[in-house]
Amino acid sequence: MSWKDPSSRRDLVYLLLSMVPIGYTITYGTLAELTGTSPRAIGVYMRTNSEPIVIPCHRVVATKGLGGFSRGLEFKAKLLRIEDALDNTGRPKRLIRNVDEFWDVLEAQGLPLQAEIDP
């Protein structure tokens, strides 16, 4: 796997992105807010991802539209259709638009929140 150091911002982005469930997408802005960086930096991290299936950068989308993808937008849309993440008009079905929604989705998926993890 290309991420190994969760203390680095890039690897934290990859770790949090890996937690986005199949069938969901997250905006560049939300991922940026979760990690204390900018949407543009998130785009750079996605572009330099050497394992785009393992670290599902195709699940990161723009607020309006799919955004970019290093393997091309057709391939991004295909991956999202396989995951049932797009509606019949090509828009994300379950888009995580803010930090609260991110944690709500994880909780609904049965993933423990930080406060619930024993030290």
TAWO-V315732 format. One record per pair of residues at least 24 apart in sequence whose ideal C-beta (glycine too) atoms are under 10 Angstrom apart, sorted by sequence separation. I is the first residue (numbers start at 1). J is the second residue. D is the distance in Angstrom with one decimal. If there is no record, write none. Layout:
# TAWO-V315732
i: {I	I}
j: {J	J}
d: {D	D}
This chain:
# TAWO-V315732
i: {11	12	13	39	43	46	52	56	58	59	61	66	10	12	17	42	43	58	61	65	66	9	53	59	65	66	9	10	52	56	58	64	65	9	13	17	31	32	39	13	17	31	26	30	61	62	10	13	14	25	29	30	61	9	10	13	14	17	24	28	63	9	12	13	25	26	27	28	29	30	59	10	11	22	25	26	27	28	29	61	63	10	14	21	24	25	26	27	28	61	9	13	18	20	23	25	27	59	60	14	18	19	22	25	27	59	10	17	18	21	10	17	20	28	14	15	17	20	27	28	14	18	25	3	13	14	17	25	14	17	11	13	2	3	2	3	13	2	3	1	2	1	2	3	2	3	1	2	1	25	24	23	22	25	24	22	23	25	22	23	24	25	21	22	23	34	22	23	21	34	20	27	30	31	33	34	25	26	30	33	25	30	24	25	26	27	29	30	31	34	23	24	25	26	27	29	30	33	34	23	24	25	26	27	29	30	23	24	25	26	27	30	31	24	25	26	30	21	20	27	21	26	27	20	26	24	24	26	24	20	19	21	20	21	24	16	19	20	19	21	22	21	20	16	19	21	19}
j: {35	36	37	63	67	70	76	80	82	83	85	90	35	37	42	67	68	83	86	90	91	35	79	85	91	92	36	37	79	83	85	91	92	37	41	45	59	60	67	42	46	60	56	60	91	92	41	44	45	56	60	61	92	41	42	45	46	49	56	60	95	42	45	46	58	59	60	61	62	63	92	44	45	56	59	60	61	62	63	95	97	45	49	56	59	60	61	62	63	96	45	49	54	56	59	61	63	95	96	51	55	56	59	62	64	96	48	55	56	59	49	56	59	67	54	55	57	60	67	68	55	59	66	45	55	56	59	67	57	60	55	57	48	49	49	50	60	50	51	50	51	51	52	54	54	55	54	55	55	80	80	80	80	83	83	82	83	85	83	84	85	86	83	84	85	96	85	86	85	98	85	92	95	96	98	99	91	92	96	99	92	97	92	93	94	95	97	98	99	102	92	93	94	95	96	98	99	102	103	93	94	95	96	97	99	100	94	95	96	97	98	101	102	96	97	98	102	94	94	101	96	101	102	96	102	101	102	105	105	102	102	105	105	106	109	102	105	106	106	108	109	109	109	106	109	111	111}
d: {10.0	8.8	7.3	9.0	7.6	7.3	9.2	9.7	9.7	7.9	9.0	7.7	9.0	9.1	8.8	9.6	6.7	8.4	9.7	9.0	8.7	6.0	7.9	7.1	8.4	8.0	7.4	9.1	8.5	8.5	8.7	9.3	9.6	5.9	8.2	8.6	9.5	9.9	9.3	6.4	8.3	6.1	9.8	9.0	9.1	9.9	8.7	9.9	7.2	9.5	10.0	10.0	5.7	7.7	9.7	5.0	9.4	8.9	9.8	5.8	8.7	10.0	9.7	8.5	8.5	6.2	7.4	7.5	8.8	9.3	9.0	8.6	9.2	8.2	5.0	5.9	6.2	6.3	6.5	6.9	7.7	5.1	7.2	9.8	6.7	7.1	7.4	6.9	7.9	9.6	8.1	9.5	7.9	6.8	9.2	4.7	5.4	10.0	10.0	9.0	6.0	10.0	8.5	9.9	9.7	9.0	7.8	6.2	6.9	8.9	9.1	6.4	5.0	6.5	9.1	8.8	6.9	8.3	8.5	9.5	4.8	9.5	8.6	9.8	9.0	9.6	6.8	9.6	8.6	6.6	9.7	9.6	8.9	8.8	6.9	9.7	9.2	4.7	8.5	9.5	5.1	6.5	9.9	9.0	7.7	6.7	6.0	6.9	7.7	7.0	10.0	9.1	10.0	9.0	8.4	9.1	5.4	5.6	4.8	5.3	6.5	8.5	9.1	7.9	5.2	9.6	7.6	9.8	9.6	9.6	9.8	9.1	9.0	8.7	7.5	5.8	9.6	9.1	5.7	5.5	4.2	6.2	8.1	8.2	9.8	6.9	8.2	5.7	9.6	6.3	9.7	8.3	7.0	7.4	7.0	8.5	6.4	9.0	9.2	7.2	4.6	5.2	4.2	5.9	10.0	9.7	5.9	7.6	6.8	8.3	8.4	7.5	8.5	6.0	9.7	9.7	6.2	8.5	9.8	9.8	9.6	8.7	10.0	6.8	6.7	9.5	9.3	8.9	6.1	7.9	8.3	6.6	7.7	8.1	9.0	7.9	8.9	8.7	6.1	8.9	10.0	5.3	9.7	9.6	8.7	8.8	6.8}
